[in-house]
């Protein structure tokens, strides 16, 4: 959407709200909170659920099979027989948990990635480009994505860990690890890989891993992991039965790193290496790299196109003994931003998009209803939120007097409330897309979450007069008559109140909201300079604390807080992103002290109803104290090719994980007459030492 058009719609929406006048204060007064309204339902397909024993088991079958072209490679001596490539007891995906049933081999999933591929060291926080690439590359101990399908227990599904058992006192958790599985290059997988990941990636403070020691603590006391034997590990916890810790063993948080690949480059074992070399040694186009995932990247034309071929050593099968995946190939067109994925889906060249940029919704809905559309759309609950973050760290990233003055300002509740009153969520929503798709949001737990309670929301209405009153109370005044408020005391006395606002370029709606915030804050006398960032730069800024304001799409922690409870507040050094610790130290705001108490109790509470009560208190604290400035809330849509079979009924675009984690992609198949030509038919990944 062009900026001029966007601005005009925004102003019209703002004027309409002003005429309504509800919740507005007269100059000199501050508007009280008002009841938060209910949302409008725009569609929901009921999910068909199963017990775990209807979805998968681990067991040996009488025989196994593979695509005919792979059998030809076996007969030519280029691959071992399929039964030698599989573990002793492979994971068996059961027909009773499938939506369509066992499938046939062949076909392609064509997708799109709008984030640059940094390299292949996911263990050291390099991204392969997100959009599903990271997910099919890495495998973890457990898998939470398909949890939305479970009707028996709100725990992750077994994955590389086949099962687990708590000790009688609840302080130890013993996990059995799949026996005899292999990496995609044929190297043995085992407990040695898990322990290397734990000791030399997660706990090595020099490795920029996705979690660190603070994640693996409870109340400041360490969690330990030990090897029992070649197939068993045991976790020891300082408190009994912390079930939420299972979710730290999932995608990204505990992706298992291949010891035979990373150990030779790790400075602890190679005196000629260093941590920068360790992080970057797996170049973007140095392929293939070993993985435990269903497909392996075999070709990458940098910033253009990536091809993944089936992993000949993948360790899952269906009940008939067919080695998975069914699809032979996955491709990713590379571009800038998620809009490219949506446009490709509308044009018919891409098979999937998450409708997460609301400005594209109407066009996508219209296209999906045309006779020749190759995709369908399903809508999820209200879990798409964009908030305005303020950097609340008192010290992290503070480099000069200006930084210090801004942090002190951000940590003052009056300023956060001024911004909340200045942000017109309903107007922004209508500016981005007309209709019931987006509305104002107070921040905190999403309305689409099972932990949401509308009465817990403290909702400050849009009221520029209130914002101006609060800013005046803070001492700001336009002393030079240029329309921008000035600091009137301290190190910045006489300077204009100028803030730098960032948003990730890929999050189109975040950028649109940021553009609107520039105008809305201008109306109350604050100058905002908007600077979009690429994903890598945004991540670096958050890590170092070198940012001021940020519009960001919120995470699934606010949909399913029990799975990511440590992300809800300052519980670990790395959480939340808007108030990270500085070298292990952090000055908590007064309300954060209670917030931490609530989160810690919530994380350890086994009873769902009691957890809900705790989240109600959490949400009240979050919204009352404006932990984030609330922006807009809406729904994700999932657009997926009609030719795909075995997509779980009601699969959401995001819940516990994103689409690639929800649809069980290794079980997706396509009828032969609908299959699309492959880029590299009849081939498997070939490694230098194979």
Secondary structure, DSSP 8 states (H G I E B T S, - for coil): --HHHHHHHHHHHHHHHHHH-TT---TT-----B---------------B-HHHHEEE---S--B--HHHHHHHHTTSS--HHHHS-TT-EEE-GGG-SS-S--S--EEEEEE-S----S-GGGT--S-STTHHHHH--BSEE-GGGGGBSS-SS-EESSEEEEEE-TTSSEEEEEE-SS-B-TTS-B-SHHHHHHHIIIIIS-TTS--S--GGGGEETTEE-EEEEEETTEEEEE-SSTT-GGGGGGGSTTTTB---HHHHGGG-TTT-TT--HHHHHH-S-TTS-----SSSEEEEEEETTTEEEEEE-TT--EEETT-BBS-S--EEEEEE-SSTHHHHHHHHHTS-SEEEE--GGGHHHHHHHHTSTT--EEEEEEEEEEEEEEEE---SSTT--SHHHHHHHHHHTSHHHHHHHHHH--HHHHHHHH-SSTTEEE--SSS-TTSTT--GGG--B----HHHHHHHHHHTT-B-SSSSSS-B--SSTTTTSB-EEEEEEETT-HHHHHHHHHHHHHHHHTT-EEEEEEE-HHHHHHHHHHT--SEEEEE--GGGTSGGGGGGGTTTTSTT-STTS--BTTB----HHHHHHHHHHHHHHH---HHHHHHHHHHHHHHHHHTTSSEEEEEEEEEEEEETT-B---TT--SBSSSBHHHHTTGGG-B--GGG----SSTT-----TT-
